[in-house]
Amino acid sequence: MTSALSSRHLIDTAALSKAEIEALLNRAEAYVQQNLSSNKKSGLLSGRTAVNLFFEKSTRTRTSFDLAAKRLGMDVINVPLEQSSLTKGETDLDTVFNIDAMHVDVFVIRHIRDGFAEQVSRQTEACIVNAGDGKHAHPTQALLDALTIRRHKGSLNNLTVALCGDVSRSRVARSNIHLLKKFGADIRVIAPDYFMSEDYAAMGVTCCADMDKGLRDADAIIMLRVQNERDLDGQPFDFIHKRDAYIASYGLSHDRLKVAKDDVIVLHPGPVNRGVEMTDALTDDRRYSVIREQVGVGVAVRMAVFDLLLSSQGA
Ligand code: NCD
């Protein structure tokens, strides 16, 4: 069997073709249905081993990859890094290489440093799935965002999508832009100057500081978390003193949605800073907010990723 994907690693959406993205989303759609049935488990990848290596904290993404692997019959190891030999001075790379020597099939890696997953992928026997590296990329989040949008809009073609918030530190924004551009999206990146980054103008999107302008006629709005735990331009960033003004200018509310399309949907990768990125009323309003649907289809997307990366490789 030949693979639907040209690479045996998934590092970013930038490297996926439109056909590869469609193949992943179509396969994921089948898994959405499987995940709704009472027997969610198949033996498709039984005998294969997935290793979750999260050098940075995670709730959704790690649980989602864990469930995805188990639902395909894989063995899953969640390495407790805080109890590992990292505490004795072993490097992050040596940690990966030692587990790779145990003939595992796929690593799911989250790391604080841009480029870590790519660097590892050049030196391992196992496939690498990037579960977020620094501010660089988060391909499975972009894929699950795309599936959520496609399920609501019927197609991904030529949509108007606004990405709003702390885009400077956002790997989710970058991976979403690479993906959506392949489908002809009109993308607006909305942020105050201190959260904007020069990267975006170079990506062929409209950058804008005025939220009401950026949201006009939007089909989908992706709100992004203020990521206080990450440095901004190499420095810690004091958001506390900007918080109230930020919420007034960039907090999403029902009122602000009026300039968007009537059937606009609101996404957020989570975790949500309640009361910062958007009002609680909007976060919990299932007419617009698809945040929990994103989490739900995320498992199916990760099943599709394991399936397309691994099932065509020698048994
Ligand atoms: C995102 C991440 O870690 O990049 N969350 C996620 O994976 N669901 C976004 C964020 O941390 O704000």
Boltz pocket constraint, residues with backbone or C-beta under 6 A from the ligand:
constraints:
  - pocket:
      binder: B
      contacts: [[A, 57], [A, 60], [A, 61], [A, 131], [A, 132], [A, 134], [A, 138], [A, 141], [A, 171], [A, 172], [A, 224], [A, 225], [A, 227], [A, 269], [A, 270], [A, 271]]
      max_distance: 6.0
